[in-house]
């Protein structure tokens, strides 16, 4: 499954307002829940925060991929955000994080969850892709860039 298949334009925010790691996670989960019509009553945020406490999902190169599995989720879903000024997300490389891809999956989708994580990581290793996503002028443009990049880099 490709990221673009799990994403809706109303779950893309090109100007995140948060300035801290915790606030960014809250903002991203709210974006995901609103954009996809989930009402997890805090479960998604709890799962994402627990996962983040184990190890940062700030993978470096200005990218973070927070993720989790939840009982209240019946399908894979994603939200994407851009923080133009960057956020200290305790990234592996110690640099600010600008591009956030949050995704959740049902608890029983462990294999697919790992495959999706690998595909997102592979895609966002490409500097040209990261740059184009950060420079997108609208959620629709962001999604178009993402779909083109997936066609080029994801088998």
C-alpha positions as CSV (number, residue, x, y, z in Angstrom):
1,X,0.0,0.0,0.0
2,X,1.3,3.4,-0.9
3,X,1.2,6.5,1.3
4,X,-0.9,8.4,-1.3
5,X,-3.6,5.7,-1.0
6,X,-3.9,6.3,2.8
7,X,-3.9,10.1,2.5
8,X,-6.7,12.7,1.9
9,X,-6.0,16.3,1.0
10,X,-7.9,17.4,4.2
11,X,-5.3,15.4,6.2
12,X,-2.4,17.6,4.8
13,X,-1.3,20.7,6.6
14,X,1.5,22.7,4.9
15,X,1.9,25.2,7.9
16,X,2.0,23.3,11.2
17,X,1.6,25.7,14.1
18,X,3.2,23.6,16.8
19,X,6.7,24.4,18.1
20,X,7.4,21.4,20.4
21,X,7.5,17.7,19.7
22,X,4.5,16.9,21.9
23,X,2.4,19.6,20.4
24,X,3.3,18.5,16.9
25,X,2.2,15.0,17.7
26,X,-1.1,16.3,19.1
27,X,-1.6,18.5,16.0
28,X,-0.8,15.7,13.6
29,X,-3.2,13.2,15.4
30,X,-6.0,15.8,15.3
31,X,-5.3,16.3,11.6
32,X,-5.5,12.6,11.0
33,X,-8.7,12.1,13.0
34,X,-10.4,15.1,11.5
35,X,-9.3,14.2,7.9
36,X,-10.3,10.6,8.1
37,X,-13.3,10.8,10.4
38,X,-11.8,8.8,13.3
39,X,-12.9,9.3,16.9
40,X,-10.4,7.3,18.8
41,X,-11.1,9.1,22.2
42,X,-7.4,9.5,22.7
43,X,-6.3,6.0,21.7
44,X,-4.4,7.1,18.6
45,X,-2.5,9.8,20.4
46,X,-1.7,7.4,23.3
47,X,-0.4,4.8,20.9
48,X,1.7,7.3,18.9
49,X,3.1,8.8,22.1
50,X,4.0,5.4,23.5
51,X,5.8,4.5,20.3
52,X,7.6,7.8,20.4
53,X,8.7,7.2,24.0
54,X,10.4,3.9,22.9
55,X,12.5,5.6,20.2
56,X,12.3,8.7,18.2
57,X,10.6,8.5,14.8
58,X,12.6,11.5,13.7
59,X,14.7,9.6,11.1
60,X,16.9,12.5,10.1
61,X,17.2,14.7,7.0
62,X,14.3,16.8,8.3
63,X,11.8,13.9,8.4
64,X,9.7,12.3,11.1
65,X,7.4,9.3,10.6
66,X,5.4,8.9,13.8
67,X,3.2,5.8,13.6
68,X,1.1,3.4,15.6
69,X,-1.4,0.6,15.6
70,X,-4.8,1.1,17.3
71,X,-8.0,-0.9,18.0
72,X,-10.2,2.1,17.0
73,X,-8.8,2.2,13.5
74,X,-10.4,0.0,10.8
75,X,-8.1,0.9,8.0
76,X,-4.6,2.3,7.2
77,X,-4.7,6.1,7.3
78,X,-2.2,8.9,7.1
79,X,-1.7,12.6,7.7
80,X,1.2,14.8,6.5
81,X,2.4,18.1,7.8
82,X,5.1,20.6,7.0
83,X,6.7,22.8,9.6
84,X,8.4,25.6,7.5
85,X,10.7,26.8,10.4
86,X,11.5,23.2,11.6
87,X,10.9,21.6,15.0
88,X,13.2,20.0,17.4
89,X,11.9,16.5,17.2
90,X,14.9,14.8,18.8
91,X,15.9,13.5,15.4
92,X,18.6,10.9,15.0
93,X,20.8,13.5,13.3
94,X,20.0,16.3,15.8
95,X,18.7,18.6,13.1
96,X,15.3,20.3,12.9
97,X,12.4,18.3,11.4
98,X,10.3,19.9,8.7
99,X,8.3,17.1,7.1
100,X,6.0,14.8,9.2
101,X,4.2,11.7,8.0
102,X,1.9,10.2,10.6
103,X,0.2,6.9,9.9
104,X,-1.9,4.5,11.8
105,X,-3.1,1.0,11.1
106,X,-5.4,-1.6,12.7
107,X,-3.8,-3.7,15.4
108,X,-4.0,-6.8,13.3
109,X,-2.1,-5.3,10.3
110,X,1.5,-5.7,11.7
111,X,3.0,-6.9,8.4
112,X,1.4,-4.3,6.3
113,X,2.3,-1.6,8.9
114,X,6.0,-2.5,8.6
115,X,5.9,-2.6,4.8
116,X,4.3,0.8,4.6
117,X,6.9,2.2,7.1
118,X,9.7,0.8,4.8
119,X,8.1,2.3,1.7
120,X,7.7,5.8,3.3
121,X,11.3,5.7,4.6
122,X,12.6,4.7,1.1
123,X,10.7,7.4,-0.5
124,X,11.7,10.2,1.9
125,X,15.4,9.3,1.6
126,X,15.3,11.1,-1.7
127,X,16.3,14.7,-1.3
128,X,14.4,15.8,-4.4
129,X,11.2,14.3,-3.0
130,X,11.6,15.9,0.4
131,X,12.3,19.3,-1.2
132,X,9.3,19.1,-3.5
133,X,7.0,18.0,-0.7
134,X,8.2,20.9,1.5
135,X,7.7,23.4,-1.3
136,X,4.2,22.2,-2.3
137,X,1.8,25.2,-2.4
138,X,-1.4,23.3,-1.7
139,X,-2.5,20.0,-0.3
140,X,-3.5,18.9,-3.8
141,X,0.0,19.8,-5.1
142,X,1.6,17.9,-2.2
143,X,-0.5,14.8,-3.1
144,X,0.5,15.1,-6.8
145,X,4.2,15.3,-5.9
146,X,3.8,12.3,-3.6
147,X,2.0,10.2,-6.3
148,X,4.7,11.0,-8.9
149,X,7.5,10.2,-6.4
150,X,5.9,6.9,-5.5
151,X,5.6,6.0,-9.2
152,X,9.3,6.7,-9.5
153,X,10.7,5.1,-6.3
154,X,8.2,2.5,-5.0
155,X,7.9,-0.8,-6.9
